[in-house]
Every structure is written in C-alpha cells, then in structure tokens.
Amino acid sequence: MSTYTKFLNNKLAARVLCCILAAVLCLSCAVCLSSCSGGNDEFPVTVGNITINEEPKNVVALSDNAADIICAIGYATKLVGRSDECTQPDIAEFIESVGAEQAPDVQKIKELKADIVFAEPTLSAEKKTELKNAGLTVITTELAPTMEELEILYKTIGKVLGGNKTGLQKAEKAFNNLTSNINGVTSLIPDSDILNTACYLYLVEGQILSTLLPNTFEESILANCGVVNVTKNNITTTVDAATLKVFNPTFIFCDTQQVLDYLKNDNDLKSLSALTNKKAFLLPKSELERQGYTLADTYAYMIKSIYPETDSTPDYAIADPNAIDMSSVAAEYGIDITDDMVLSYEQTSDDIKILQKRLINLGYLDLDVPTDYYGEMTVAALLNFIEASGLEGDGKTADSTILTAVFATDAKKKQ
C-alpha cells in the first residue's frame, strides 16, 4: 500500500467527506451573482443567462470539482448521480454513476429526475444539447485560478442549490472553513534556512513527462507549501530530463505509480535526490483539481510529506470555532446536530429527509428518493441501524446521540 493510500485511509475516519476551484464560471455567458427581482426571496436565482426558478432537489455532478464543492457547502444530499471521474470515496460509494464525464448516459440522468447537471467546459456541444433537449439545466464550471475567484464559485453554486440567502450563507461559511483549514495547515510550516525544492510530475499518453504550468491554481498549491518549484519557469507542461537533473529537486510528487516507475527506470533520472532519499510521493492529479475540502487535505498531505515533524492533519489545523466536526459527515449532508435535537415519528421536516438520505446510503432504508415524512419505513430503518450499532431506542425518535451515530464517518453499514 502506498504512503498516499495509507494517508487517505487514516484520514477517512477523521474527515467530513467527502467523501473536498473559478477564473471563469462558464454558463455560456459571464457569471452573474445577482438574483432576479425577487427581493429577499430565495428564488429565482439568475446566473449568467440561466434562471433557476425553484430550489433544485436532484443534482447530477459530471464535474468532480463541482461535486467536491457541493459536498463542502453541505448539499451532498441533493446529489443523485455522478460521473465516473467523481472518485472521492464517499461520493463514489454512495452516489450512482451516470457514465463518463464526457459521455454521460442522458437517459439515466433523466430517470434520476435531475433538475441540474454540473458539467466541465470540455463536455461536447452535442451532449449539452442532448441534456438540454431532455429538459435539464446544464451549468458549466471551470477550475478557479485564484482563491478570490474560488470564493465566487462557492457563492454561485451555493445560491443555485440553496437560494439567494440560505445557499449564499452556507457557501460563505464553507469557504471560510476551507480557508481557515488551509491557513492553519500552512502556518505549521517551520522556519528554516534550508532551501527545499520540489516539482510535480505526471505522464501524458503514458510516455511524455509533464509538469504543472506556472501561474495556475495547481502550481500555487506547491508554491504555498514552502518549497521552490524547480519547473516554475517552464513555458509548456513538457519537462525534460536535463532540467530535472540540473535542479535536482529535494521532493517530487507523482500523479501515479507509473510516473514513479518511469523515473526509477530512466538512467538519467533514477539518481535524482528525491528518489535516492525516498522523498518521492504519490499524489493523484485529481487531488490538485478539486477545490472542496479535498483541497485542505491535499495541502495537509503535501506539508506532512515535506515536513514530517509537523502534524498537519486538517482536524489539528482548524482554528475556526465554527468549523465542521471532522469525525462526522453531518455538514456534508447539510444537517446541524444540536444537543437538544430530536426527530420523531409522524413529523415532517427537511432534517428528516436528510436522515432518510443517510439511512439510504448506509443501506437501511429502501427508498429511491427520500421524503420529509418520518413514517413506518423510517422507523424500521432507524431501528435496524440502532440494533446493528449497539444503541438503545425504538426507532420512533432520533435524538442527538442517535443522530451523531448515524452521521459518524464510521457509521455502521447494513451487512
């Protein structure tokens, strides 16, 4: 098992999800954050030339970055479909795939009764037209190139999914938590007179050694980890062996094991300091291109790899007292569990709908779509969970103790 895989496995029990960036939020036009003339009403919300008249209930994310941000904001409960590229552990495990990002199954998306589809700019015009002809609203998002534009992306997605006030407030809180995590992690970088150098490498078509372009968001992550990027002056993504040999980076982050093997088997590169000193680490490129809470984890992993003497896990780094509980997925689902909270039989509420969504994902509740009514099926499902988890209760009430167990990262799944 790789260092990176071990790291992720340890973190899954202590992070909110997921399982977490826009220079441009492409919506066929420029981003517009203002709503229609709805005064203080939540909806309609207008973004570019698209107007959303009511709160979306079912969302499909073809874009893995959009999915990451949706979960960070707390709207994971709205996700009913994902692309194969959405490989974040919690998303991939619980959300149904609708095919590849570039070749989604439109009929399957229709069957999921999706209101909104978040796509990448690279989705073909043909597929966009097919989705629109099926009556689906398609919103295209790009990776945000700066934190300032990432904040705009968060707010826009928040408003689209939750409204001009509620969605915006949730997005602002999520973004503040994200920046707090990142600032907390980077503050752990020790002062040193030693110049550490690094680079990030991946392969194109399995044989062209490539690196990050300068002045991109992905490259800025490396720069913010207290190292000098030896390939920062590259004009193109292609990097040659001579450059790497001259600068001889102290640390190398590799997209895949294939990249690491490529370096070790190359006569010109196998003597690089990072390889001989075992300072080459695996970090999938997708982790650099997800701007939800995956981003905070990526910073933590890179800083821990470079400075092993630090404890840079996000739960340690959080300084914000309002930050999410990293041992729970409650924030991901959009539920705030308070000490006096109780959900009861025959009640109706949004929190009950979220509880049902979690029970569906854990395998206890056999419903295609959650409702907001606490009926007999919910009682039976919750009772099964209570018994499987060694708790006490009759299933007709869910107090804070039971809800905390249901939304725990390591909640007991139905066997």
C-alpha positions as CSV (number, residue, x, y, z in Angstrom):
1,M,0.0,0.0,0.0
2,S,1.4,3.4,-1.0
3,T,2.2,6.2,1.5
4,Y,-0.6,8.2,-0.1
5,T,-3.1,5.4,0.2
6,K,-2.3,4.9,3.8
7,F,-2.6,8.6,4.5
8,L,-6.1,8.7,2.9
9,N,-7.2,5.6,4.7
10,N,-6.3,7.2,8.0
11,K,-8.0,10.5,7.1
12,L,-11.3,9.0,6.0
13,A,-12.2,8.2,9.6
14,A,-11.4,11.8,10.6
15,R,-12.7,14.0,7.8
16,V,-16.1,15.1,6.7
17,L,-16.1,13.8,3.3
18,C,-16.3,13.6,1.1
19,C,-16.0,11.6,0.7
20,I,-13.4,18.4,-0.7
21,L,-11.7,26.0,-7.6
22,A,-13.5,30.0,-10.8
23,A,-11.4,32.2,-13.2
24,V,-14.4,31.5,-15.2
25,L,-17.7,30.1,-14.3
26,C,-18.9,29.3,-17.8
27,L,-22.5,29.4,-18.2
28,S,-22.5,30.2,-21.8
29,C,-22.1,33.7,-20.6
30,A,-20.3,35.5,-17.7
31,V,-21.1,34.7,-14.1
32,C,-23.8,36.9,-12.6
33,L,-24.2,36.6,-8.8
34,S,-27.3,38.9,-8.5
35,S,-30.7,37.4,-8.4
36,C,-33.8,38.4,-10.3
37,S,-36.1,41.0,-8.9
38,G,-37.2,38.6,-6.1
39,G,-36.3,41.0,-3.3
40,N,-35.3,38.9,-0.3
41,D,-36.8,35.7,-1.8
42,E,-34.6,32.7,-2.1
43,F,-35.7,32.1,-5.7
44,P,-35.5,32.7,-8.6
45,V,-31.7,32.8,-8.9
46,T,-30.1,34.0,-12.1
47,V,-26.6,33.0,-13.1
48,G,-25.5,34.3,-16.5
49,N,-28.3,33.6,-18.9
50,I,-29.7,30.8,-16.8
51,T,-32.6,31.4,-14.3
52,I,-33.4,28.8,-11.6
53,N,-37.0,29.4,-10.5
54,E,-37.1,27.0,-7.6
55,E,-34.7,25.1,-5.3
56,P,-33.2,22.1,-7.1
57,K,-34.0,18.7,-5.4
58,N,-31.9,16.3,-7.5
59,V,-28.4,17.2,-8.8
60,V,-26.0,15.3,-11.1
61,A,-22.3,16.2,-11.0
62,L,-20.3,15.3,-14.1
63,S,-17.6,17.6,-12.8
64,D,-15.7,16.1,-9.9
65,N,-14.6,19.6,-8.8
66,A,-18.2,20.8,-8.7
67,A,-19.1,17.6,-6.7
68,D,-16.3,18.4,-4.2
69,I,-17.6,21.9,-3.7
70,I,-21.2,20.8,-3.5
71,C,-20.3,18.5,-0.6
72,A,-18.1,21.1,1.1
73,I,-21.1,23.6,1.1
74,G,-23.3,20.9,2.6
75,Y,-25.6,20.0,-0.3
76,A,-24.4,16.4,-0.9
77,T,-27.9,15.2,0.0
78,K,-29.0,16.7,-3.3
79,L,-26.6,14.6,-5.4
80,V,-28.4,11.7,-7.1
81,G,-25.8,11.0,-9.9
82,R,-22.1,11.4,-10.6
83,S,-19.6,10.8,-13.4
84,D,-17.0,8.1,-13.2
85,E,-14.4,10.8,-12.6
86,C,-16.0,11.7,-9.2
87,T,-13.9,9.2,-7.3
88,Q,-14.0,10.8,-3.9
89,P,-14.5,7.8,-1.6
90,D,-17.9,8.8,0.0
91,I,-19.3,10.1,-3.3
92,A,-18.2,7.1,-5.3
93,E,-19.6,4.7,-2.7
94,F,-23.0,6.2,-2.2
95,I,-23.9,8.1,-5.4
96,E,-24.9,6.3,-8.6
97,S,-22.6,6.7,-11.7
98,V,-24.2,8.0,-14.9
99,G,-21.1,7.2,-17.0
100,A,-18.0,9.1,-18.1
101,E,-17.7,12.9,-17.7
102,Q,-17.5,13.4,-21.4
103,A,-20.1,10.6,-22.4
104,P,-22.8,10.6,-19.7
105,D,-25.9,8.5,-20.1
106,V,-28.6,11.1,-20.6
107,Q,-31.4,8.6,-20.3
108,K,-30.1,7.5,-16.9
109,I,-29.8,11.2,-15.8
110,K,-33.5,11.7,-16.8
111,E,-34.5,8.6,-14.8
112,L,-32.9,10.1,-11.7
113,K,-35.2,13.1,-12.2
114,A,-32.3,15.5,-12.1
115,D,-33.0,19.3,-12.0
116,I,-29.5,20.5,-12.5
117,V,-26.4,19.0,-14.2
118,F,-23.0,20.4,-13.3
119,A,-20.5,19.8,-16.2
120,E,-17.0,20.6,-17.3
121,P,-16.3,23.0,-20.2
122,T,-15.0,20.1,-22.2
123,L,-18.4,18.5,-22.4
124,S,-19.2,18.3,-26.1
125,A,-21.8,20.7,-27.6
126,E,-23.7,17.6,-28.8
127,K,-24.0,16.2,-25.3
128,K,-25.0,19.6,-23.9
129,T,-27.8,19.9,-26.5
130,E,-28.9,16.3,-25.7
131,L,-29.1,17.2,-22.0
132,K,-31.0,20.4,-22.6
133,N,-33.4,18.8,-25.0
134,A,-34.2,16.4,-22.2
135,G,-35.3,19.4,-20.2
136,L,-32.2,19.5,-18.0
137,T,-30.5,22.7,-16.8
138,V,-26.8,22.4,-17.6
139,I,-24.3,24.6,-15.6
140,T,-20.7,24.5,-16.7
141,T,-18.0,25.3,-14.2
142,E,-14.2,25.6,-14.5
143,L,-11.4,25.3,-12.0
144,A,-11.0,28.6,-10.3
145,P,-7.5,30.1,-10.8
146,T,-7.3,32.1,-7.6
147,M,-8.8,32.0,-4.1
148,E,-10.8,35.1,-4.9
149,E,-12.5,33.6,-7.8
150,L,-12.9,30.3,-5.9
151,E,-15.0,32.3,-3.4
152,I,-17.2,33.5,-6.3
153,L,-17.6,29.9,-7.5
154,Y,-18.6,28.8,-4.0
155,K,-21.2,31.5,-3.7
156,T,-22.6,30.9,-7.1
157,I,-23.0,27.1,-6.5
158,G,-24.5,27.8,-3.1
159,K,-27.1,30.2,-4.5
160,V,-28.0,27.9,-7.3
161,L,-28.6,25.0,-4.9
162,G,-29.9,26.8,-1.8
163,G,-31.1,30.2,-2.7
164,N,-30.1,33.9,-2.5
165,K,-29.9,33.9,1.3
166,T,-29.6,30.4,2.7
167,G,-27.5,29.0,-0.1
168,L,-25.2,32.0,-0.1
169,Q,-24.8,31.9,3.7
170,K,-23.9,28.2,3.6
171,A,-21.4,28.8,0.8
172,E,-19.8,31.7,2.7
173,K,-19.4,29.5,5.8
174,A,-18.0,26.6,3.8
175,F,-15.4,28.8,2.1
176,N,-14.4,30.4,5.4
177,N,-13.9,27.0,6.9
178,L,-11.8,25.9,3.9
179,T,-9.6,29.0,4.1
180,S,-9.3,28.5,7.8
181,N,-8.1,24.9,7.3
182,I,-5.6,25.9,4.7
183,N,-4.2,28.8,6.7
184,G,-4.0,26.5,9.8
185,V,-2.1,23.9,7.9
186,T,0.3,26.3,6.1
187,S,1.0,28.0,9.4
188,L,2.7,24.8,10.6
189,I,5.5,25.1,8.0
190,P,8.6,25.6,10.1
191,D,11.0,28.4,9.6
192,S,14.3,27.2,8.1
193,D,17.4,28.4,6.3
194,I,17.4,25.2,4.2
195,L,16.1,25.7,0.6
196,N,13.7,22.9,-0.2
197,T,13.0,22.3,-3.9
198,A,10.2,20.3,-5.4
199,C,8.2,19.6,-8.5
200,Y,5.0,17.8,-9.6
201,L,5.2,15.2,-12.4
202,Y,2.7,13.3,-14.5
203,L,2.7,11.4,-17.8
204,V,0.8,12.3,-20.9
205,E,-0.1,9.4,-23.1
206,G,1.9,7.2,-20.8
207,Q,5.3,8.5,-22.0
208,I,5.6,12.3,-22.1
209,L,6.9,13.5,-18.8
210,S,4.9,16.6,-17.8
211,T,4.6,19.2,-15.0
212,L,2.3,22.0,-13.8
213,L,2.1,25.2,-15.8
214,P,3.2,28.3,-13.9
215,N,0.7,30.8,-12.5
216,T,-2.0,28.1,-12.3
217,F,-4.0,27.2,-9.2
218,E,-2.4,23.7,-9.1
219,E,1.1,25.2,-9.2
220,S,0.2,27.7,-6.5
221,I,-0.5,24.8,-4.1
222,L,3.0,23.6,-4.4
223,A,4.4,27.1,-4.0
224,N,2.4,27.7,-0.9
225,C,3.9,24.6,0.8
226,G,7.2,26.4,1.4
227,V,9.2,25.0,-1.4
228,V,10.7,26.3,-4.7
229,N,9.1,24.7,-7.7
230,V,12.0,23.8,-10.0
231,T,9.8,23.7,-13.1
232,K,8.1,27.1,-12.5
233,N,9.8,28.7,-15.5
234,N,8.5,26.0,-17.9
235,I,6.7,27.5,-20.9
236,T,4.9,24.2,-21.6
237,T,3.8,21.3,-19.5
238,T,6.5,19.1,-21.0
239,V,9.6,18.8,-18.8
240,D,12.9,17.3,-20.0
241,A,15.4,15.2,-18.0
242,A,18.1,17.8,-18.3
243,T,16.1,20.4,-16.3
244,L,15.3,17.9,-13.6
245,K,19.0,16.8,-13.4
246,V,20.2,20.4,-13.2
247,F,17.8,21.5,-10.4
248,N,17.7,18.0,-8.7
249,P,14.6,18.6,-6.6
250,T,14.5,17.6,-3.0
251,F,10.9,16.4,-3.2
252,I,8.9,15.0,-6.1
253,F,5.1,14.5,-6.1
254,C,4.0,12.0,-8.7
255,D,0.5,11.5,-10.2
256,T,0.6,7.7,-10.3
257,Q,2.9,4.8,-9.6
258,Q,3.5,4.6,-13.3
259,V,5.2,8.0,-13.1
260,L,7.4,6.9,-10.2
261,D,8.4,3.7,-12.0
262,Y,9.2,5.8,-15.1
263,L,11.6,7.9,-13.1
264,K,13.2,4.9,-11.4
265,N,13.8,3.2,-14.7
266,D,15.2,6.1,-16.5
267,N,19.0,6.1,-16.5
268,D,19.2,9.9,-16.5
269,L,16.6,10.4,-13.7
270,K,17.0,7.5,-11.3
271,S,19.8,9.2,-9.4
272,L,17.7,12.3,-8.6
273,S,18.0,13.3,-4.9
274,A,14.2,12.9,-4.3
275,L,14.4,9.2,-5.5
276,T,17.6,8.2,-3.7
277,N,16.5,9.8,-0.5
278,K,13.0,8.3,-0.8
279,K,11.3,11.7,-0.9
280,A,9.1,11.0,-3.9
281,F,5.4,10.8,-3.0
282,L,2.2,9.7,-4.8
283,L,-0.5,12.4,-5.2
284,P,-3.1,11.9,-7.9
285,K,-3.5,15.0,-10.1
286,S,-7.2,15.0,-9.5
287,E,-6.4,15.9,-5.9
288,L,-4.9,19.2,-7.1
289,E,-8.0,19.9,-9.2
290,R,-10.7,19.6,-6.5
291,Q,-11.5,22.7,-4.7
292,G,-13.8,21.5,-1.9
293,Y,-12.4,20.1,1.3
294,T,-10.2,17.8,-0.7
295,L,-8.1,20.9,-1.2
296,A,-7.4,21.2,2.5
297,D,-6.5,17.5,2.6
298,T,-4.1,18.0,-0.3
299,Y,-2.3,20.8,1.5
300,A,-2.1,18.7,4.6
301,Y,-0.7,15.7,2.8
302,M,2.0,17.7,0.9
303,I,3.1,19.6,4.0
304,K,3.3,16.4,6.1
305,S,5.3,14.8,3.4
306,I,7.8,17.7,3.2
307,Y,7.9,18.4,6.9
308,P,7.3,15.0,8.7
309,E,8.0,16.6,12.0
310,T,4.7,18.6,11.8
311,D,1.2,17.4,12.5
312,S,-0.6,18.9,9.5
313,T,-3.8,16.9,9.6
314,P,-6.8,19.3,8.9
315,D,-8.6,18.5,12.2
316,Y,-5.5,19.7,14.1
317,A,-5.1,22.7,11.9
318,I,-8.7,24.1,12.2
319,A,-8.7,27.3,14.2
320,D,-12.2,28.4,13.4
321,P,-14.5,27.5,16.3
322,N,-17.4,27.3,13.8
323,A,-15.5,24.8,11.6
324,I,-17.1,21.4,10.9
325,D,-16.6,18.3,13.0
326,M,-14.1,16.3,11.0
327,S,-15.3,13.0,12.5
328,S,-18.8,13.5,11.1
329,V,-20.4,13.7,7.7
330,A,-23.3,15.8,9.1
331,A,-22.0,19.0,7.5
332,E,-21.7,17.2,4.2
333,Y,-25.3,16.2,4.3
334,G,-26.4,19.7,5.4
335,I,-27.7,18.9,8.9
336,D,-26.7,20.7,12.1
337,I,-27.0,18.3,15.0
338,T,-27.6,20.1,18.3
339,D,-27.6,18.7,21.8
340,D,-31.4,19.1,22.2
341,M,-32.3,17.9,18.7
342,V,-35.0,15.3,18.4
343,L,-36.7,14.0,15.2
344,S,-39.9,12.0,15.9
345,Y,-42.4,9.6,14.3
346,E,-45.0,11.3,12.1
347,Q,-43.1,14.6,11.9
348,T,-42.3,16.3,8.7
349,S,-39.0,18.3,8.1
350,D,-36.0,18.8,5.9
351,D,-33.8,17.2,8.6
352,I,-35.9,14.1,8.4
353,K,-35.3,14.0,4.6
354,I,-31.6,14.3,5.3
355,L,-31.8,11.5,7.9
356,Q,-33.5,9.3,5.3
357,K,-30.8,10.1,2.7
358,R,-28.1,8.9,5.2
359,L,-30.1,5.7,6.0
360,I,-30.5,5.0,2.3
361,N,-26.7,5.5,1.8
362,L,-26.0,3.2,4.7
363,G,-28.2,0.5,3.3
364,Y,-31.0,0.5,5.9
365,L,-33.8,2.4,4.1
366,D,-35.1,1.0,0.8
367,L,-36.3,4.2,-0.9
368,D,-35.4,5.6,-4.3
369,V,-35.9,9.2,-3.2
370,P,-36.1,10.4,0.4
371,T,-39.2,12.2,1.6
372,D,-39.6,14.6,4.5
373,Y,-42.0,12.4,6.5
374,Y,-41.0,10.2,9.4
375,G,-43.1,7.2,8.7
376,E,-43.1,3.4,9.4
377,M,-40.3,2.8,6.9
378,T,-38.1,5.3,8.6
379,V,-38.9,3.8,12.0
380,A,-37.9,0.3,10.8
381,A,-34.7,1.5,9.1
382,L,-33.6,3.5,12.1
383,L,-34.4,0.6,14.5
384,N,-32.2,-1.7,12.3
385,F,-29.4,0.8,12.5
386,I,-29.8,1.2,16.3
387,E,-29.6,-2.6,16.8
388,A,-26.7,-3.0,14.4
389,S,-24.8,-0.2,16.2
390,G,-25.5,-1.5,19.8
391,L,-27.5,1.6,20.7
392,E,-30.8,1.9,22.6
393,G,-34.0,3.1,21.1
394,D,-37.3,2.0,19.4
395,G,-36.7,3.8,16.1
396,K,-39.5,6.3,16.7
397,T,-37.3,9.0,17.9
398,A,-33.8,10.1,16.8
399,D,-32.2,12.2,19.5
400,S,-28.7,13.9,19.2
401,T,-27.0,10.7,20.4
402,I,-28.6,8.5,17.7
403,L,-28.2,11.2,15.0
404,T,-24.5,11.6,15.9
405,A,-24.0,7.9,15.4
406,V,-25.9,7.9,12.1
407,F,-23.8,10.7,10.7
408,A,-20.5,9.5,12.1
409,T,-17.8,8.9,9.5
410,D,-17.5,5.3,10.5
411,A,-21.3,4.7,11.0
412,K,-22.3,1.0,10.9
413,K,-23.4,0.0,7.4
414,K,-26.0,-2.7,6.8
415,Q,-24.4,-6.0,6.1
